[in-house]
Structure formats: structure tokens, C-alpha cells
Amino acid sequence: MPVESKSAAERYKLTDQVDKYVFFDDIFNSKGETTQDPLAGIWFRIEKGPPIGPGVHGYDESGVVYEGTVTLKDETGTEKKLGPGDSFFIHRGSKVLFSSDDYGVCFKCAARPKGKL
């Protein structure tokens, strides 16, 4: 299979909207509907607003903040405010809320099929 690549401009073209202040696009995915260990590469943007999350994470997820700030708060009350260059890992089964005081842009990789936030 060929190597895939995307321009840095892709992070400004996010089309999927979770809420009025949360946007994402899967830009890379494992091929095939029945891939045993799927992996998705995702551009994610969050703007100022109340904390939001998927409930319980059904998959492992790792990310790097590229711009702005992103705050992660887990079910234990631990809160981390991350800035450009900071990375994070969310374990499957965790409950994590995302928020931002201004805006944040992240590149994330998740062990999940395409389009499942």
C-alpha cells in the first residue's frame, strides 16, 4: 500500500462538528471495514466552551497540541492544561472531558474505526 500524506492546511478544513465549538476530521484511517486493529489519525479543534467528552473512552487515544491550549480533566478530578508541543494519552475505559480557555488544535491517533468520536 502507498504512503499517505496531507498538507498542514488540513487542520483548517475541519468539517465534522460535534457541538458548536468542537470540530474534527479523520484524515487517515486503516483500510477496510473489518480491520482487526483499526487506527485513525484525527485533526481536532476545540473553541472556548463548557467541558465536553465522549463519556467512557472505548479506545486508546494519544495526541499532541499544535496550537492554543487544551484542558483535560479525568474522572479522578486530575486536570492538565496543555499547550503547543505537549502530548497526552487517554487509556481505554477512562472518562475524560476536553475544554479550552481560548481554542486548541490537536493531532490525535486513536485505536478506533473511522468517524467514531
C-alpha positions as CSV (number, residue, x, y, z in Angstrom):
1,M,0.0,0.0,0.0
2,P,1.2,3.5,-0.7
3,V,2.3,6.1,1.9
4,E,-0.4,8.7,2.6
5,S,0.3,12.3,3.4
6,K,-1.7,15.5,4.0
7,S,-0.9,19.2,3.9
8,A,-0.7,21.2,7.2
9,A,-3.6,23.2,5.8
10,E,-5.9,20.2,6.5
11,R,-6.2,21.3,10.2
12,Y,-8.1,24.4,9.0
13,K,-10.6,22.5,7.0
14,L,-12.4,20.5,9.7
15,T,-15.9,19.6,8.6
16,D,-17.3,17.3,11.3
17,Q,-18.9,19.2,14.1
18,V,-19.7,17.6,17.5
19,D,-21.0,20.8,19.1
20,K,-21.0,24.4,18.1
21,Y,-17.4,24.6,19.5
22,V,-15.8,21.2,18.8
23,F,-14.7,20.1,15.3
24,F,-12.7,17.1,14.0
25,D,-11.8,15.2,10.8
26,D,-10.4,11.8,10.4
27,I,-7.7,12.4,7.9
28,F,-6.1,8.9,8.0
29,N,-7.7,5.5,8.6
30,S,-6.9,1.9,8.5
31,K,-8.2,0.4,5.3
32,G,-11.2,-2.0,5.3
33,E,-14.3,-2.2,7.4
34,T,-13.1,-5.4,9.2
35,T,-9.5,-4.3,10.1
36,Q,-8.7,-6.1,13.3
37,D,-6.8,-3.3,15.0
38,P,-8.1,0.0,13.4
39,L,-6.2,3.2,13.7
40,A,-7.4,6.8,12.9
41,G,-5.4,10.0,12.6
42,I,-7.5,13.0,13.5
43,W,-7.3,16.8,13.4
44,F,-9.3,18.1,16.4
45,R,-10.2,21.7,17.2
46,I,-12.0,22.9,20.4
47,E,-13.0,26.5,21.0
48,K,-13.9,28.2,24.3
49,G,-17.0,26.5,25.8
50,P,-18.1,24.1,28.6
51,P,-16.2,20.8,29.0
52,I,-17.2,18.0,26.6
53,G,-16.3,14.4,26.3
54,P,-17.4,11.1,24.8
55,G,-18.3,9.6,28.2
56,V,-16.2,6.5,28.6
57,H,-13.4,6.2,26.0
58,G,-14.0,3.0,24.2
59,Y,-10.5,3.1,22.7
60,D,-6.9,4.2,23.5
61,E,-6.1,7.7,22.2
62,S,-2.9,9.8,22.1
63,G,-2.4,13.3,20.9
64,V,-0.2,16.4,20.6
65,V,-1.4,20.0,21.0
66,Y,-0.3,22.1,18.0
67,E,-1.9,25.5,18.8
68,G,-3.7,27.1,21.6
69,T,-4.5,25.4,24.9
70,V,-6.5,22.2,25.7
71,T,-7.5,21.2,29.2
72,L,-8.1,17.6,30.0
73,K,-10.0,16.6,33.2
74,D,-10.3,12.9,34.2
75,E,-12.8,11.1,36.4
76,T,-10.4,11.4,39.4
77,G,-10.5,15.2,39.1
78,T,-7.0,15.5,37.8
79,E,-6.8,18.4,35.4
80,K,-4.0,19.1,32.9
81,K,-3.7,22.3,30.9
82,L,-1.7,21.6,27.8
83,G,-0.1,23.9,25.2
84,P,1.8,23.7,21.9
85,G,4.1,20.6,21.9
86,D,2.5,19.0,24.9
87,S,1.3,15.4,24.4
88,F,-1.3,13.2,26.1
89,F,-2.5,9.6,26.3
90,I,-6.0,8.6,27.3
91,H,-6.5,5.0,28.3
92,R,-9.4,2.9,27.1
93,G,-12.1,3.0,29.7
94,S,-11.2,6.4,31.0
95,K,-13.7,9.3,31.4
96,V,-12.0,12.5,30.1
97,L,-13.5,15.9,29.4
98,F,-11.9,18.3,27.0
99,S,-12.1,22.1,27.3
100,S,-10.2,25.3,26.3
101,D,-10.0,28.8,27.7
102,D,-9.4,30.1,24.2
103,Y,-9.0,27.4,21.5
104,G,-6.9,24.4,20.9
105,V,-5.8,22.3,17.9
106,C,-4.6,18.8,18.3
107,F,-3.4,15.9,16.1
108,K,-4.7,12.7,17.7
109,C,-4.3,9.0,16.9
110,A,-7.0,6.7,18.2
111,A,-7.4,2.9,18.1
112,R,-10.9,3.1,16.5
113,P,-12.6,2.9,13.2
114,K,-13.2,6.0,11.0
115,G,-15.6,8.6,12.3
116,K,-16.3,7.3,15.8
117,L,-15.6,10.1,18.2
